[in-house]
Structure formats: structure tokens, C-alpha cells
């Protein structure tokens, strides 16, 4: 039990106790998010100094090829970290009041910046087939980011320590944008697929999942008029297909 919360409330059902535990856990994660945002702000200052300093050095004449290559590499990595911290900050901002428009491909790239290290650590290759001519979708960027993080992390975890992750974006039917996230994991048995979006249903071990990720993902899509479908074959992998309404 988290903080012994459910223990002090006798007469609660198992589901109510689990909900209380999740609420306590979410509160802790919210505080952690605030701390992370503060850390990111602090990182941005030295990163800006590093980027500016490397650019000034690269303007100097007479640098050896070796020094120029090393400084250029520092500049590249500092810029990469700066983009990552910018993505963290956009994820921690409060959502707007509606009417937002979002570039699906940009959000996908930001999510991959978060999770690429996790994929590389597991020897998982990421393959992209993104259509950059797509129109904006009618949704708030942070909602879409949460959807992609849920699905990409699920795919990475499903593959364990090797595999391929395919990300595709294209025009969908009837003024929609379509995104497909495919993994080469073990696949999901048919009798489990029908329960994937049920709250608290999980195939992960104790402490590895709350059973709310896909449920929340579907609710977020329902709220913006989108859809989610899943196709899976045991021993081959799984594909989640998402559709988002195009912004008018």
C-alpha cells in the first residue's frame, strides 16, 4: 500500500483501495514533475553558454581538424540536450482552454527525443516513415504527447531487448490524420486484445504497470474525436492505429 493509505480506511473494496493507492502515487509523481521542471530550467543556462561558446570557437581561424571536429561534436550534443529540455518543459505546462492545433510529426519527434535512449539501451531500432505534408490536427499538443508516450513505451517494453519500432504518419479517411505504431514483440493473444482498454487490466508483473495507460489513451482520443484500433499476431508483433480529426 502507498503510505499505508488504504490500510487506514476499513470497509473499502479492493478496487477502491487500488484507486486510493493510485491517487497517492499520482500526487507523488506530480510533485516529482514540478521538481524536474525546476532542474530543467537550471540546465538550460549552462547549455546555452556551452552552445554559444562552441559557436564562437568554431569561428576562430587556424583550428586543427581534430579540434574543430571535437568542438562541433560538443555543439551538436549540447543542442540535442537543449531540444530535450525544451520538450520536457512543454510537457509540464498546463493545457490551454481548447481550440488548439498540433503538428503530429513534431510531437512524435519530441517523444522520440525522450525515449530514444531507452530504445537504444534495449537494442531496439526506430524506423520512421512520417509524412511532413500533413495538416495540423484539432488537439492540444500535450494530450497527443501523452498518447504517444504511452504507446511507444508499451511497444518498447513489449519487445524486451531487441526488435524494431515502426512509426508512420499519413492521411487517414474522411479528413483525419493517421498514425501507426508497430512493434516486433511477441504479440497479444486474441482473448487479451479485447480487454486492453479496460481500466486496471494489465499483463505486466507487480509494480510494472497500473493497467491505466491504454485506458487513459483511449479516453484522450475519445475526447478529441479520434479513434484507436489494435491488430496483433502472436510471435509477430502489434500495431496500434490512431486517427485524429484535422483542424478546420
N, C-alpha and C positions, 0 to 999 in steps of 0.2 A: 504494500500500500504506500502511496506517496504521502510522506509526512504523517502517516497514520490517520489520514483524513477519514477514510471510510470506517475505520475501527471505532471512532467515537460517535458514530451515527447508527445505533441499533435499529433493526427493523427495516433497513434498506434492502432492496433486491440486489442481485448480482449486477444487473445492468446499471442500476442507479449508483452503486459503488464504483463501477468502472467509469461511469461518466464523471463522478467527482474526482477520481484519480486523474482523468484526462484534463479536467478543468485546472487542477492544481499544476499539472505538467505544462499546460499551455501558458499559464501565468508565469511560470519559471522561464519558459522559452521567450516570452515577451520581454522580460527583464534582460535576458541574455542578448536579445536583439538590440535593445537600447545601448547596452554596453558595446556591442560590436560596431554600431554606428559611430559611437564616440571614438573607438580605436581607429576606424577607417578615416575619420576626419583628421586624426593626428598623423596618420600615414601619408595623407595627401601632401602635406607641406614638404617633408624630405624628398618625396618622389618628384615634386615639381622642381626642387633645387637640383636633383640629380639629372633630370631631363634637360634643364636649362644649361647646366654645367657641361654636359656631354655635347650639346649643340655648339656651345662656344669653343670647346676644344677641337671639334671637327672642322671649324672654320680656320684653324691655325694652319699655316703653311709649314712644310718640311716634316710632317709626321711620317714615321715609318709605316709601312703597310700593316705590320703586326699591331702597332699601337692603334692605328685607325680602325682595324678590324675589332679589337677588344673594346674600344670606346663605342663603336657602333653597336656592338652586341649589348653593352650596358644600357645604351639608349633604347634599344628595342625592348629589352626586358622591363625597364622602368616604365615605358609607355604601356606595355602589356599589363603590368600591375596597376597602373593608373586607371586603365579601362575597367579592370576587375573591380577596383574600389568604387568606381562610378556606378557600376551595376549593383553593388551592394547597397549603396545609398538610395538608388531609385527604388529598390525593393523594400526599403524600410519607410519610405514616405507614405503618408496617408493617401487613400484613394480620393479621387475627385467626386463631384456630385452627379456624374452622368454625362452623356454626350461625347465621351472620349473616342478618339480614333487611334488605331495602333498598327504599326508595321510588324506583321507576323515574323518576317525573316530577321528583323533587328532583335526582337525579343528572343528568338531561338538562338541567335549568335550570343546574346548576353548569358543565356542559360548554359550554353556550352562553355563559355568562359569560366563559369562557376564549377562545372562538373568535368571538364576535360581531364584534370589531374586525376580524379577518381577513376575515370575510364582508363587512362594510361597506366595507372597503378595496377589495374586488373588485366592489362594487355588486351584491352578492347579497342578495336579500330572504329573510328567515327567517320561515316561517309555521308556527304551532304549532296542533295540534288534540289536546290532551292530556286524557285522562280522569282527573280527580283523585279519582275514587271507586274506583280500582283497589286491590286488596290488595297487600301487600308481596310481594316475590319472595324466593326462597331463594338468596341470593347475597351476596357481600361487595361493598360499595359501590365500592371501588377497582377491582375487576375489571370491574364494569359501566362505570365511568368510562373505563377504558382502551378497552373495546369501542366506546363511543360516540365517543370522541375519534378513534379510527382511522377509523371510518365517516364521521363528519361532515367530517373533514379531507379524506378521499378525495373526498367529494362536492363540497366547495368547490373543490378542485384540478381536478376534472373539468369544472367549469363555467367556469374561466378568469376572465373579467372581466365577468360579468353572468349573471343567472339567478335561479332560485328554489329554495329548500331547504324541503321539507315534512317536518315531524316529527309523527308520530301515535302515540298510545298508546291501547290498548283491551284489552278482554278477548279472550283467544285461546281456542282449543279445549282441552277436557279440562284444566281447572284450570291454565291458563297465562295470562301477560300477554304481549301482542304489541306490538312497537314497529316502525314502518316509517320508514325514512329514504329520501326520494326527492329526486333532483336532476333538473334540466332540462338536463343536459350533453349531450354528443354521443352518449352511449350506448356499449355494449360489443358488438362483434360476437359472434355465437353461438359461433364457434370459439375465442374467447378466454375466454368465460364459464366454460367447463368447467375452465380452468386457474387461475382466480382464487385458489383456496385452496391452490395448490401452493407450497411454500416456495421462495423466491428468484425466483419468477416475477413480473415487473413490466413494465408498459407505459410506465413513466416513463423519462426520459432519465438518463444517467450522473450519479450524485451526487444524484438527486432521490428515490430510493426504494431500500429494501433488498429488496423482494419478500417481506417477512415480516409486514407489517401485517395482511392478511386471513388469513394462515395462523395467526397468533397469536390473532386474533379468533375464529376457528372453534375453536381448541383451548380457549380460555377458555370458550366456550359449551358445548362438549362436556363440559368438566369439571364444569359445574353442571347438566347435563341439559337444556340449551337447544338451540335449532336456529337455523340461519341459511340463508336462501334468497335468491336474486337473480333479478330479472326486468329485462331491459334491451332497449331498442329503439334501434337506431342512428338518430341525429337527433332522438330524443325524450327520452331520459333513462334513469335507472336507479333501481330500488327494491330496497333490502335489507330483508327482513322477518325479524325476530328474535322468538323465543318464549322465555320464561323460566318456569320452574316456580314456582308460587305457594307461599309459605311456609305450612307447616301450623300 
